[in-house]
Amino acid sequence: MDGRISRLEFSRRQKQVLALIAQGYTTGQIALSLGISKRTVLAYSAYLRSMTGTANNAGLVHVCWQLGVLPLDEGRPS
């Protein structure tokens, strides 16, 4: 794995979006849960994929899980 990836730090909001993606929530569900627009969710997702060098959300989740940065307890919709 690329050494620069292992040094990534995510903001609280990035971790929330990541956790909801990992749990299988849709863009609309994530947006509603976090009180942001769908477009903003898509922007977070694209930025996270760019940061990790992954092509899709499955790859994003996999890499973040491997790095131990996947916060499964954060950001759950109520």
Buried (B, 14 or more C-beta within 10 A) or exposed (E): EEEEBEEBEBEEBBBBBBBBBBBEBEBEBBBBBBEBEBEBBBEBBEEBBEBBEBEEBEEBBBBBEEBEBBBEEBBEEE
